[in-house]
Structures are given as C-alpha cells and as structure tokens.
Amino acid sequence: MQRKLPHWNASPNAMRQLSLGLLVALLCLQLACTGNDLDDGSYPRKPIKVIVPFDAGGGSDTFTRIIQEEVGKQHLLTQPMVVVNVPGAGGSIGSRRVKNARPDGYTILQLHEGLLTSKYSGNTNYGPEAFAPIAATGSMPHIIAVLQESEHHNLNDLLETASRSPDSLVFAVGLGAPSHFAALMLQEARPGAVFRYSQSGGGAKRFASLLGGHTDVTTFSIAEYVEFKSGGIRALAILTPERHLDAPEIPTAIEQGIDVVSTNMHFWWAPKGTDPAKITVLANSLKSALDTDAVRAKLKQSLTDPIFLIGDELQRELSVRERRIASVSGTAPRVLPNLHYYSLVGSLLLGILVCVFDRRRRGNTKDAVGIKVENKSNRQKQIDLSVFAALVCLYALTLQFRWCGFLLATFGFIAVTGGLLSVRGGKSVLPAVATALLLSLVLHVVFTQVLVVDFPS
C-alpha cells in the first residue's frame, strides 16, 4: 500500500492570521531600527559603516583604517566600525550614498575637503551644508614641486612664466580635487597667470607624469614629497602659514610674497538630521583614538598633523575653507542634469516603442489562407515573461533611486511575483504574501546585520 505524504492545507482564516502576524513583526522590526537607541545608552547597537569614497590603499583609506583599528582595539564604541570603499567620480558616488542614507548614526563618511572642491568644480550640486559634520582629525599640507633640473627655482619664477606665457606650463592635478584648487589659488595670486591642467590621478601618477616630461609642475602631500624626493624632484613652496617641522627647508608661499594657504584636512561626516547626541558619541570615540600613542605614532610616520576640531571651531574652519575655495574665479557651482531620471524616461519610451512595433508585427502575421497565426499558450508565456522582466526592472530601479527601503521593496517584489503565479495557478495569494513577508525579513537581517551590506534604508 502506498503511503500518503502528509501535507498542510491551511484555511483562509489561518493564512490571514499568519500574514497579519508577520506584518506586525515587520512593523516592529522597522520601529526597532528607527527608534531612539540613545534612550538606554545603547548606541551603537550594530556596526557603523564608514564610507571611504576612494579605492583601498590610498591616503584617505589608510588614514581611516588607522582610526578604525584603534577604535576597535580600545573598545571605544560598543560596536565596530566597518570601512566600506565606494570609489568613483572623484569621491562623489560615496559622498552621495551617505548624503542619502538614513540619519540614524550607522552610516558615516570620511572625506577630506574634496567635499567642498567637488561642489565648486560642478562635480556635485551639494557640499558641507548637506551633512552634519562630526569632526576634523588630521591635516596634510600641499607642496608645489617641479623636476630637479627645472628652470623654475621658486614660486615667483613659476608664476612669472605662467603670466608671460599663459597655458605654456602643464600642471598635473586631480581635476575638481583639492590639488586642482591649490593650483587655481596660485594662478589667481598672479594677474595674467594661466596654467594648463592635466588630469593625473594620485600622487604616484603625478610623479610619473613629471618624470616623463608630460607635465611641468604638480602638487604633493608632504608624505608623497618625502617619498618621491630622491627620485629627482624639488619643492618650490609649501602652502602652510609657517614652515613645516618635517620639511623645514621648504619656504612657504607667504614667505615668497604669495598669500596662498592650502592644506588637505580629514573630515568625518554624518547624514544631515543625525541626532546630535550620536554625533557626540562618534566625535568622542575619534578623539580618544587620536589621543592614543599608537595612532600618534602612525600619523607621525605618515607625516599627518594630528589636529582635532568639533562644534563651533569645526564650523569656523569649514567656513574659512569654503570661502577660500569659492573665491577662485570661474568655479561657481552648477547644478548637474538629472541623468538618472532622463535615462529612466528614455528607457520607458524605448520599451513602449518596442512593444508597439512588436504588437503590429504580430498582428500582421497571417497563415497561408489569411488567418492570423496566434498561439494562445505561447502568447501567455510571452506576457508572463514580460511582466516578470518589468517587475525585476522596477525592483532594481526602486533600490537604485531609493524610492523606498530594501524591506518594503523586497516584500513588494516577492509578494507581487508570487501572487501573480498563484492567481495563474488558481491558488490563494495568501501563502505568497506570507512567504514575501518572511523572506524579506530574513534577507534584511542576513545582509544588514550579518554581512553588513550597505542597502537602501
């Protein structure tokens, strides 16, 4: 005798109760995630993502990891900091992600004054005003350097050539970056001086462009200059108010009669609207890490000045730097076109045109006796496939443009897809809804709590 396998036939009422219970659980989870976790002194309750908008191994990444390591080693926070590298577009991809993140204190940004220069170069349409500043924790001055055999022996020689023969000197910079604006400030200091700018990436690439004769002058951080000095370069000036202890032989621009100061400062930012109490917790942990002997030793090794600014002092420093950068002529911010939405509208129009032409083509297809060829089963499969493809695209666009959070978007995608399949099979949609609730909860917990993946909030 064949033994029947047990199966569960839930009544509609039972399924409704299950769905309601899962929905309540979902709402409770959302409330728990958005609740004020400072009331019981438990902030942070989960790892804090520190977005570094550059590749791993660079100066910003190395600096951030020095602080992150000490915060974890000294247990300065109850949860670890997790560094997430989000490179691209000169840092604007990572900064935009933090700007759009939920202001709950669990996603922050470590970015130098590139946040200001990207605004005034037109790379972004936002700057410091779009964030809540946490602290400034380190500073590195810019050094203007040329090849050892260059005919320019000081900054005035360089600017005299740039004034006498505009566009004749090629200046290697990161376009829109702090190095670019340091060069623009020098250019503004001498009437008629004009440099020709070349995009040359990081310090190593700028050094290579000098050695290869592709460029005439560039900027380095003091650490980069010390590293490359023996390779045949010479400093013309350091852009600090006074000579630097680690390079006392280099004269300042001010000494040479050129009133230009430019140092690259490391700032920490939170999304605008973040609770000030959480800002204080983060700032205190950064200060404690910065005060340790281990961090001081590593910063000294990298020739980074260990400064610490918060509150009004930090706001004043940001205001001074922004005025200095904004004063460089021809660099007023411009609003970029919303390419995301233009692309979306274009894709939708293209999809509509494809559907219209495909429908007309199939409508004109006839068999030998003039009867339209129509296979109902195949047509239904094509429709189902098109609907599923549209749902996938809508789900991806929802996450991309952050129309809603990961939880709600995932629940909606699974529920609608499963519901359509259930209706097609003549079954109740309640199991699909229950599955969608459960699966979206599980995926959210796994990705955000276990794998610490940066999902839309």
Beta strands, then each sheet from edge to edge (+ up, - down):
strand 1: 48-52
strand 2: 81-85
strand 3: 107-111
strand 4: 131-147
strand 5: 170-173
strand 6: 196-199
strand 7: 217-221
strand 8: 233-238
strand 9: 263-271
sheet 1: 2+ 1+ 3+ 9- 4+ 7- 5- 6-
sheet 2: 2+ 1+ 3+ 9- 4+ 8-
end
